[in-house]
Amino acid sequence: MHQTTELISEKYQDDGKPTHRSFTKVKATIKEIDNILRTRQPSVRKSHEKCPLCSGNNAVIFAKKTSEGLPVNRQICSNCGLVYLAEYLLPEFAEEFYSKFYYRLLYRGVSAESLFENRISTKAFSWKRHQYVKEYLGKSYEDVKLVIEIGCNDGCNLYPYHLEGKTVIGCDFDEERINLGRQVGMTIHKGDVGVLLEKGYQADIVILSHVIDHLTHPLEILKKIKTILTSKGILYIENPGIYCEGNLLGLSRFEFTYWFELGTLQDLLDLGGFNLMLGDETIRSIFVQNKDVTNLENGNNNGRTNRNKRAKDTLKYLKQIETENLKTQSGMIGLLKKFYYYLKTISD
């Protein structure tokens, strides 16, 4: 693969420094992960030989570290505009990372119990996701019998369906959080989608909430989802989109193998045999199965933006947002300094 480097700002040089002071709370965890990445190679990560979406061989690296300060090469395919990590986690370390480190980084010391209580409250996003699906299905929601979530954490997204009497099944790796969902009567297996395949489940709704961007080989998972989804079932996918209100979350997270906009997500799902029925750049989206699989290499754009232009536009947008963020941060620092000197003058 031919790679060039065009950082969106010098802040994303690989210097080992976190970009935000909040990560000082998990400094020991970051150091442990960094040590693994630098000493256990090549058993930890493997480089993509080509773009996972279009098989393109040209990419632009625009960030060389995460917000935690961990070393990565985050790049955009020059051919189709997919944003992805140049190196993906190998299975053994991926399982170690998600069972041992992931929630430490994500929640930074907040207890699993208090998080669960917040995440199942009626004001939480779990209920908004539930409502989004329910409104899409309309009267046919009454026919839903089984809801499955892959990577369900503590089961908060399944909880509204559970209260309505639907059968809910989840899977994840963290025992502490899995047990919280089990304690309120939900069935949550330890493991990945393979555990669900072994059980022979047939779901009316499958949920991938903040999961698909973590996957190393999403097309393989989509193939397995088709096995556990009924022919008329729906797949709900949510993840932070590139164009979601100037949010550069996808830049910051070590575990994000991919960072989608709705167009690249739709392209991926096309390859996996799914049609987009509803979606936005947040990203919240609903897909249904499609027997006709798109081949991106044959140039089937399905009326969407030219992919080469999309790559250039996305990189330009990321630079613009980062520049605006830096100006905002600089302005805040200036204001704080002025306030400090003001307090100093009135106290002298």
Sequence and secondary structure as in RCSB ss.txt:
>XXXX:A:sequence
MHQTTELISEKYQDDGKPTHRSFTKVKATIKEIDNILRTRQPSVRKSHEKCPLCSGNNAVIFAKKTSEGLPVNRQ
ICSNCGLVYLAEYLLPEFAEEFYSKFYYRLLYRGVSAESLFENRISTKAFSWKRHQYVKEYLGKSYEDVKLVIEI
GCNDGCNLYPYHLEGKTVIGCDFDEERINLGRQVGMTIHKGDVGVLLEKGYQADIVILSHVIDHLTHPLEILKKI
KTILTSKGILYIENPGIYCEGNLLGLSRFEFTYWFELGTLQDLLDLGGFNLMLGDETIRSIFVQNKDVTNLENGN
NNGRTNRNKRAKDTLKYLKQIETENLKTQSGMIGLLKKFYYYLKTISD
>XXXX:A:secstr
 EEEE  S GGGSSSS  SSGGGGGGHHHHHHHHHHHHHSTTSSEEE SS TTT   EEEEEEEE TT  EEEEE
EETTT  EEESEEE HHHHHHIIIIIHHHHHHTT  HHHHHHHHTSTTSHHHHHHHHHHHHHGGGGGG  EEEEE
S TTSTTTHHHHHTT EEEEEES HHHHHHHHHTT EEEES HHHHHHHT  EEEEEEES TTT SSHHHHHHHH
HHHEEEEEEEEEE   TTSTT  HHHH TT SEE  HHHHHHHHHHHTEEEEEE SSSEEEEEE SS   GGGT 
 TT   HHHHHHHHHHHHHHHHHHHHHHHHHHHHHHHHHHHHHHHHH 
